[in-house]
Structures are given as C-alpha cells and as structure tokens.
Amino acid sequence: MIQFGDMILDLNDTEVQLALAGGIVVILVLVLLVMAVRRSGRSADMIAPLAQGLTQLGQRVESLSDGQSQLAGGLTHVSEAQAASQANMLKLMEQRLTEVSARMNDNLQGTSTRTARSLGELQQRLETIDKAQANIEKLSGDVLTLQDILSNKQTRGAFGEIQLRDIVSKALPSDSYTWQATLSNGKRADCLVHLPNPPGPIAIDSKFPLEAYEQLRNAASDDQVTIAARALRQAVKAHIKAISDKYILDGETADGALMFLPSEAVYAELHANFPDTVREGFAARVWIVSPTTCMATLHTMRAILKDARMREQAGAIRRELGLLSGDVDRLTTRVGNLDRHFGQASKDIEEIKISADKAGRRAHRLDNFDFEELESDDSTPVVRLETTK
C-alpha cells in the first residue's frame, strides 16, 4: 500500500501496476532521449530512427496518459465506493452498537435486579445467622451458668428441687401434696404426696450424686474407673440410707419413699452398671426415679387419688340418694293427699252446680208467675192458705 495525501494506492491492483509501468516507461524514454541527445553528434543517420522511435514513444506515452486518466477515474470510483462502503459499514456498526448497548442495558438491569434480590436474601440470611449466633451465645452463657449451678452442692440441690416441683405440679392436683413437709421426727421431705391408706403419704426427696458420676465419666484408666465406680456406689447407698431412715415412718407415711434423680444419664448409668445398688434401694423400700419415670409414677398416684376420691364421693352419693328417696316418698304422700283434696273439691263443685241449676229454674218460674202455672213438685210441700169466715 502506498499513500499520496488522501489517495491510497494498492500495489496488488492491476490498474495501479499499469500506471506504474507507464511511469517507468516514460522515465526510460527520457533517459533514452538524454542518451540520444548526447549521441546526436555521432551520427545523423541515427536521428531518423530515433525520431521515429520518439514519435512511437509519444504515441505510447499518450496512450499511457489516457490509461492513466482512466486509472484515475477508476481510482476515484473506487474511492467513492470505498467511502460509501465505509459509510454503510459505519451506519451498520452504529446500529449494531445500539442493539448491543440496548441488550447490555437490559442485561445490566436484569443483573442489577437479580443482584439486588440476592443481596436482600443474603441480608436476611445474615440477620438469621446473627440471631442464631446471639442464641448460641446466650445458650453458651446458660450452659456456663448451669455448670456453675451444678458445681455447688446447695445450688445443685435447689436445681433438683425446682425440677421436682415442675414435674409434681404438672402431674398431681395442688391439694394432693405438700412441699417441705415436716414429719413427726422433725425431718423435712422435699415433697409429701398425700395418698390414702393404704399405702399412705409417700415422701419424695431429690438427690444428685454429680461429682462421683463425672469422676466416672472422666476416668481414663481402669483404676480410675474402679475408684469412681466405688465412689458413685457409696454416694447412692448413703442417699438411700438417709431417705429410708428419715422419711419412712410406721403409721405415719407409706412403707416406701422415692429418691428423685434430676438426670436421666445418672439414672441410666445406675440401672445399666450398678444393678446391685438399685436392688439395695428396693430392699430398703427406696425407689430411684428419673424425671421420666417420676412422671409415670406420679400419674399412677394420680389414678390412686382419683379412685380414693371417687370412693369417698360414693358414700356421700349414697347418703344423698337415701335422702332423695325419703323426699320422693314424702312427695308421693303429699301428692296423694292433694289428689284426695282435688277429688273432694270436684265433688263439692258438682253439688254446687246442681244447687245452682235448681235455683236458676226456680227464679225462672217466679219470673213467669202470671203466665204459667207452677209445676208441682212432689218433693216440696205446698202450704195452703186458710180462708177466714
């Protein structure tokens, strides 16, 4: 490609090649003319052929000039066609760019909407995660507080009593038990359920041998397991003996008592690995219960209380039925008397009606005395008037 100002010549184009060839020929002619002029002095015979050659060369130059003019016109046409093509191409590119821009705007708007929606959902999920994190932190604090509570014997005992209160209050009527009931020996049970005789009032006491259980759970060797198991067995036996001695009184309470363990794990450990200790509790008439089994036991007691109260109410119902029967008998007698009174009143009313009818007939006869004769009535004596002489 060769550019002369605004004109661009393509060397691969045939017309451009012809134009270049013509130019080269012209240059060669000029060179030949120069050489011919230089050699003009050598021979006059050579001038005629040279003149003829120059004439032919001029004709060829003219034809080349015409070709160059045609080539210039073709180049102008090519330039115009190229300009039109560039204009069409620019217009098409502008349309394509407009379409692409519109599509990009639509895509950007859709992407923006989806992004905003996704950000909103992400914000909601982050809020949910924040709430869950807050709940976890609160739960962690509650767990630490529970650990602090369970680490102290007094607070652990209060924890067991609170759990026992919740279970008992949900299972039994409020008038069927007493909290911190004092017995005749001066001992106070956590809860005394007032069952009818038999079996009688039964005591429930909360115990929580947590240290020995945790020692057993944390044992790393067989020796530690043996020591911890011995400690747990001794702690449970001590609780069984204390409950048996304090809360089982002949003639005052039932012949057994309940030891409440506020932990299902400790209860399961005792029944799984310490059956001999559980049997010792049975022998001492102390039954070990967990929150679940305590609820079941209390529901059984509720059925016993309901049956006893129904028996008590049955006697009252019989008494009321006897009184009701007497009332019915008296009512029957009084209804009979009233019926007799109604019969006598009906008879009296019939007699009164008969007398009224007779009185009415007599009044009618008296009203018609001048026109009708009085009918004789054999049942009524007639008084005759005597005439005086």
matplotlib code that plots the C-alpha trace (Angstrom):
import matplotlib.pyplot as plt

x = [0.0, 1.3, -0.5, -0.1, -2.0, -5.6, -5.1, -4.1, -2.6, -2.7, 0.3, -1.7, -4.2, -3.8, -4.6, -2.0, 0.5, -0.2, 0.1, 3.4, 4.6, 3.7, 5.6, 8.7, 8.4, 8.3, 11.4, 13.2, 12.2, 13.6, 16.7, 16.9, 16.3, 19.1, 21.4, 20.2, 20.9, 24.3, 24.9, 23.4, 26.7, 27.9, 25.7, 23.0, 21.7, 20.6, 18.4, 15.6, 15.1, 15.3, 12.7, 10.5, 11.0, 10.3, 7.1, 6.0, 7.1, 5.0, 2.0, 2.6, 3.0, -0.3, -2.0, -0.4, -1.7, -5.2, -4.8, -3.6, -6.7, -8.9, -6.9, -7.5, -11.2, -11.3, -9.4, -11.9, -14.8, -13.0, -12.5, -16.2, -17.3, -14.9, -16.3, -19.9, -18.9, -17.3, -20.4, -22.7, -20.3, -20.3, -24.1, -24.3, -21.8, -23.8, -27.0, -25.1, -23.6, -27.1, -28.5, -25.6, -25.9, -29.6, -29.0, -26.2, -28.5, -31.3, -28.7, -27.3, -30.7, -31.6, -28.3, -28.8, -32.3, -31.0, -28.1, -30.3, -32.6, -29.6, -28.2, -31.6, -31.8, -28.2, -29.1, -32.0, -29.8, -27.1, -29.8, -30.9, -27.3, -26.8, -29.9, -28.7, -25.3, -26.9, -29.0, -25.8, -24.0, -27.0, -27.1, -23.4, -23.9, -26.8, -24.6, -21.9, -24.4, -25.8, -22.3, -21.8, -25.0, -24.2, -20.7, -22.1, -23.9, -26.5, -27.4, -27.4, -29.9, -32.1, -31.9, -33.2, -36.0, -37.1, -37.2, -39.1, -41.6, -42.2, -42.9, -45.2, -47.2, -47.9, -48.9, -50.9, -53.7, -52.4, -54.2, -52.7, -49.1, -47.1, -43.7, -41.1, -43.4, -42.2, -42.7, -43.1, -39.3, -38.6, -37.2, -38.5, -39.1, -38.8, -42.4, -45.0, -47.8, -51.0, -52.1, -55.0, -54.3, -53.1, -50.3, -50.5, -48.5, -45.3, -42.2, -40.1, -36.6, -34.2, -30.6, -27.9, -24.6, -23.0, -19.3, -19.0, -20.8, -18.5, -15.5, -16.7, -17.3, -13.8, -11.9, -9.0, -7.7, -9.2, -8.0, -9.7, -12.9, -12.8, -12.3, -15.0, -17.5, -16.9, -17.4, -20.7, -21.9, -21.1, -22.8, -26.0, -26.1, -25.7, -28.6, -30.8, -30.0, -30.7, -34.1, -35.0, -34.2, -35.8, -38.9, -40.2, -42.2, -44.5, -48.1, -47.3, -46.0, -46.1, -43.8, -41.6, -40.2, -38.9, -35.4, -35.6, -32.5, -32.8, -30.6, -31.6, -27.9, -27.2, -30.4, -29.4, -25.8, -27.1, -29.5, -27.0, -23.8, -24.9, -27.9, -26.8, -27.1, -30.6, -31.6, -30.3, -32.7, -35.6, -34.6, -34.6, -38.0, -36.5, -37.3, -35.0, -36.8, -35.6, -37.7, -39.4, -40.1, -41.1, -43.8, -45.1, -45.1, -46.9, -49.6, -50.1, -50.5, -53.0, -55.1, -55.0, -56.1, -58.9, -60.1, -60.0, -61.9, -64.5, -64.9, -65.3, -67.8, -69.7, -70.6, -71.8, -73.8, -75.4, -76.4, -77.8, -79.7, -81.3, -82.3, -83.7, -85.6, -87.2, -88.1, -89.7, -91.8, -93.0, -93.7, -95.8, -97.8, -98.4, -99.5, -101.9, -103.4, -103.6, -105.4, -107.9, -108.4, -108.9, -111.5, -113.4, -113.3, -114.6, -117.5, -118.3, -118.2, -120.7, -123.1, -122.8, -123.6, -126.7, -128.0, -127.2, -129.3, -132.2, -132.0, -132.0, -135.1, -137.0, -136.0, -137.3, -140.7, -141.1, -140.3, -143.2, -145.7, -148.7, -148.5, -147.6, -148.7, -146.2, -145.3, -146.0, -143.0, -143.8, -140.7, -141.7, -144.5, -147.3, -148.6, -152.3, -153.8, -156.9, -159.8, -161.3, -165.1]
y = [0.0, 3.5, 6.7, 10.1, 12.5, 11.3, 8.8, 5.2, 3.0, -0.7, -2.3, -5.5, -3.7, -4.3, -0.7, 0.6, -1.7, -0.5, 3.1, 2.4, 0.6, 3.6, 5.9, 3.6, 3.7, 7.5, 7.6, 5.2, 7.3, 10.4, 8.6, 7.4, 10.9, 12.2, 9.5, 10.2, 13.8, 13.0, 10.8, 13.1, 14.3, 10.9, 10.1, 11.9, 8.6, 7.6, 10.7, 9.5, 6.2, 7.9, 10.5, 7.7, 5.9, 9.1, 9.5, 6.0, 6.6, 9.8, 7.8, 5.2, 8.0, 9.4, 6.1, 5.7, 9.1, 8.0, 4.8, 6.9, 9.1, 6.0, 4.7, 8.0, 7.7, 4.1, 5.1, 7.9, 5.5, 3.0, 5.8, 6.8, 3.2, 2.7, 5.8, 4.6, 1.2, 2.8, 5.0, 1.9, 0.0, 2.8, 3.0, -0.8, -0.6, 2.1, 0.0, -3.0, -0.9, 0.5, -3.0, -4.3, -1.3, -1.9, -5.6, -4.8, -2.3, -4.9, -7.5, -5.0, -4.1, -7.7, -8.5, -5.4, -6.7, -10.2, -8.8, -6.6, -9.6, -11.8, -9.1, -8.8, -12.6, -12.5, -9.7, -11.8, -14.8, -12.8, -11.5, -15.1, -16.1, -13.1, -14.2, -17.8, -16.5, -14.5, -17.5, -19.7, -17.1, -16.9, -20.7, -20.8, -18.4, -20.5, -23.7, -21.9, -20.8, -24.3, -25.6, -23.1, -24.2, -27.8, -27.3, -26.3, -28.8, -26.4, -24.9, -28.4, -29.4, -26.4, -27.3, -30.8, -29.4, -27.0, -29.7, -31.9, -29.1, -28.7, -32.4, -32.8, -29.6, -30.9, -34.4, -34.0, -31.7, -28.9, -30.1, -33.6, -32.8, -30.6, -29.1, -29.2, -31.2, -31.7, -35.2, -36.3, -36.9, -33.3, -34.2, -32.3, -34.1, -32.2, -33.3, -35.4, -36.8, -37.4, -40.8, -42.6, -45.6, -47.9, -47.1, -43.7, -40.5, -41.1, -38.9, -37.8, -36.4, -35.1, -36.3, -35.6, -37.5, -35.5, -35.5, -39.3, -39.6, -37.0, -38.7, -42.0, -40.3, -38.7, -41.8, -42.5, -45.8, -48.9, -47.9, -44.5, -46.3, -48.6, -45.7, -43.6, -46.6, -47.2, -43.5, -43.5, -46.7, -45.3, -42.0, -43.6, -46.0, -43.1, -41.3, -44.5, -45.0, -41.3, -41.4, -44.8, -43.5, -40.1, -40.4, -43.9, -43.8, -46.6, -45.4, -42.0, -42.5, -45.2, -48.1, -46.7, -43.5, -42.1, -40.8, -38.4, -38.1, -35.0, -36.6, -39.3, -40.0, -40.8, -42.9, -44.9, -45.4, -46.8, -49.3, -50.3, -50.8, -50.7, -53.1, -54.3, -50.7, -50.5, -53.8, -52.4, -49.5, -51.9, -53.8, -50.5, -49.7, -46.6, -46.5, -44.5, -42.4, -40.1, -37.2, -39.6, -42.4, -40.0, -38.5, -42.0, -42.9, -39.6, -40.4, -43.8, -41.9, -39.6, -42.6, -43.8, -40.4, -40.2, -43.7, -42.8, -39.6, -41.5, -43.9, -41.0, -39.4, -42.7, -42.8, -39.2, -40.1, -43.0, -40.7, -38.2, -40.9, -42.1, -38.5, -38.2, -41.4, -40.0, -36.8, -38.8, -40.8, -37.6, -36.1, -39.1, -38.9, -35.3, -35.7, -38.4, -36.1, -33.3, -35.7, -36.6, -32.9, -32.3, -35.2, -33.7, -30.3, -31.7, -33.4, -30.2, -28.3, -30.8, -30.4, -26.6, -26.8, -28.9, -26.4, -23.5, -25.2, -25.6, -22.1, -20.9, -22.9, -21.6, -18.0, -18.5, -19.8, -16.9, -14.5, -16.1, -16.4, -14.6, -16.6, -20.1, -22.5, -23.7, -27.2, -29.4, -30.7, -33.6, -33.2, -29.7, -29.4, -26.9, -24.6, -24.0, -20.7, -20.9, -18.5, -16.6, -16.7]
z = [0.0, -1.0, 0.3, -1.5, 0.7, 0.7, -2.1, -1.3, -4.0, -3.7, -5.5, -6.0, -8.1, -12.0, -12.9, -10.4, -11.8, -15.3, -14.2, -12.5, -15.6, -17.8, -15.4, -15.7, -19.5, -19.5, -17.4, -19.7, -22.7, -21.1, -20.3, -23.9, -25.1, -22.9, -24.2, -27.8, -27.4, -26.2, -29.1, -31.7, -32.7, -33.6, -36.4, -38.3, -39.7, -36.2, -35.8, -38.2, -36.5, -33.1, -34.2, -35.4, -32.2, -30.3, -32.3, -31.4, -27.9, -27.8, -29.1, -26.4, -23.8, -24.9, -24.7, -21.3, -20.4, -21.5, -19.4, -16.5, -16.9, -16.9, -14.0, -12.1, -12.9, -11.7, -8.6, -8.0, -8.4, -6.1, -3.6, -3.8, -3.5, -0.6, 1.1, 0.6, 1.9, 4.9, 5.5, 5.2, 7.5, 10.0, 9.9, 10.3, 13.1, 14.8, 14.6, 15.9, 18.7, 19.5, 19.6, 21.7, 24.0, 24.5, 25.2, 27.5, 29.3, 29.6, 30.8, 33.2, 34.5, 34.9, 36.5, 38.8, 39.8, 40.4, 42.3, 44.5, 45.2, 46.0, 48.3, 50.0, 50.5, 51.7, 54.1, 55.5, 55.9, 57.6, 60.0, 60.6, 61.2, 63.6, 65.5, 65.6, 66.8, 69.5, 70.6, 70.6, 72.7, 75.1, 75.2, 75.9, 78.7, 80.0, 79.8, 81.7, 84.3, 84.5, 85.1, 87.8, 89.4, 89.2, 90.6, 94.0, 96.2, 97.6, 94.2, 92.7, 95.4, 94.6, 90.9, 91.7, 93.9, 91.2, 88.6, 91.0, 91.7, 88.0, 87.5, 90.6, 89.9, 86.3, 87.4, 90.6, 91.9, 94.0, 97.2, 97.0, 98.0, 100.4, 99.8, 102.6, 104.8, 108.4, 109.8, 113.4, 113.7, 112.7, 109.3, 106.3, 103.0, 99.7, 98.8, 100.6, 98.4, 100.4, 99.2, 101.0, 103.3, 102.0, 101.2, 102.9, 102.4, 100.5, 100.6, 97.6, 98.2, 95.5, 95.3, 92.7, 93.1, 90.3, 91.5, 91.5, 88.2, 86.5, 88.0, 86.5, 83.1, 83.1, 84.2, 81.8, 83.2, 84.8, 88.2, 87.9, 86.7, 89.7, 92.2, 90.6, 90.5, 94.2, 95.0, 93.0, 94.6, 98.1, 97.4, 96.2, 99.1, 101.5, 99.9, 100.1, 103.8, 104.6, 102.8, 104.4, 107.9, 107.6, 105.5, 106.1, 109.4, 110.6, 111.0, 109.5, 106.0, 103.4, 103.7, 101.0, 99.6, 96.3, 95.5, 92.6, 90.4, 88.2, 85.5, 83.0, 82.4, 86.1, 86.3, 83.2, 84.5, 87.8, 86.1, 83.4, 85.5, 89.2, 89.4, 92.9, 94.2, 92.7, 94.3, 97.7, 97.2, 96.6, 99.8, 101.7, 100.1, 98.4, 94.7, 92.5, 89.8, 87.0, 85.6, 83.1, 85.5, 88.2, 85.9, 85.2, 88.9, 89.7, 87.1, 88.8, 92.1, 90.4, 89.5, 93.1, 94.4, 91.8, 92.8, 96.5, 96.0, 93.9, 96.8, 99.2, 97.0, 96.5, 100.3, 100.0, 96.9, 98.7, 101.6, 99.2, 97.4, 100.7, 101.5, 97.9, 98.3, 101.5, 99.8, 96.9, 99.4, 101.1, 97.8, 96.8, 100.1, 99.6, 96.0, 97.1, 99.8, 97.2, 94.8, 97.5, 98.2, 94.5, 94.4, 97.3, 95.8, 92.5, 94.3, 96.1, 92.9, 91.2, 94.2, 94.0, 90.2, 90.9, 93.6, 91.2, 88.4, 90.7, 91.9, 88.3, 87.4, 90.4, 89.6, 86.0, 87.2, 89.6, 86.7, 84.7, 87.6, 85.9, 82.7, 83.6, 86.3, 88.7, 88.1, 91.1, 92.9, 95.0, 96.9, 98.0, 100.5, 99.5, 102.2, 101.8, 102.9, 105.1, 104.4, 107.3, 107.8]

ax = plt.figure().add_subplot(projection="3d")
ax.plot(x, y, z, "-o")
ax.set_aspect("equal")
plt.show()
